[in-house]
Amino acid sequence: MCHNCAASAVTASRRSFARFLAVGAGLTVLTACTPGAPEAAAPSSAPPSSSPVPSPTAAGTPVAAPEAATVAGTPPEPSASPSPSAALPRQFSLTDPASPWVVVNKHRPLAPADYAPADLVSPAVGISASGESALLNSTTAAAAEAMFAAAARDGVVMVLASGYRSYATQVSTYNGYVAARGQADADTASARPGYSEHQTGWSFDIADGGGACAFQPCFAEQPAAVWAKANAHRFGFVVRYPWMFHETTGYYYEPWHLRYIGVEAATDMSARGIVTLEEYFGVGAAPGYP
């Protein structure tokens, strides 16, 4: 439900999405992005920074990443040849959390579970988050700076609403949901510790400069979300949890959650109309925890 949207602005598509959530999800939107405890309010907006930004091309330059050891519950690494969907040769690991191609979902936990990026930085962009949530790994931060600056040139104010989330923070967040709702419901509202993309530093949530519909389905119609959906691939990002692919990704539509995979791969996905990492990298769907 769009608590921050005027009734006159509600469109047919939004009503359809609201009915879909009410009937199919018990009014609970599955989310890998939950920025805080169940009572946490949506973040406020902040003006964008005018700091110089680097080229997204540099941020998307492939750098070989080491393979992570296979752990219990983690599927084995696919072969080095492209999957049936992926046209690009294998450049990065799909299991190493330090790899821009790591696939994290309800079937693929991080290894190690308490992984922490070694290069966390605060990007020079408008930020409404604070503390560790204002951080990204250095590659994602550089690409985000370029993307936010391009959006600003097009008259769109984009704000970083939630970035890195440590394992300890995810433990606290998830346990808060379990205490408030029980584990079954918690699993629909918050990623389990060690299963969150936010822990890698490769993902972050955006908000619109006007602050409307933050972390709500109606955010899809805000300028920042519309611009990101059309342009994020040019800077190496994809909308990680697209509309109507929850049976593949394990989460309902999150137009605010962006994931860095590099310019080449993101552009290839966009050009060929592939919208999930599970399909692109051929790792299989992950609708729920095993």
Helices and strands as residue ranges (DSSP letters): G 7-9, H 12-25, H 56-59, E 120-121, G 131-134, E 136-137, H 138-153, E 158-162, H 167-181, H 183-189, G 197-200, E 203-208, G 217-221, H 223-231, G 232-235, E 237-241, H 246-249, E 254-260, H 263-272, H 277-281
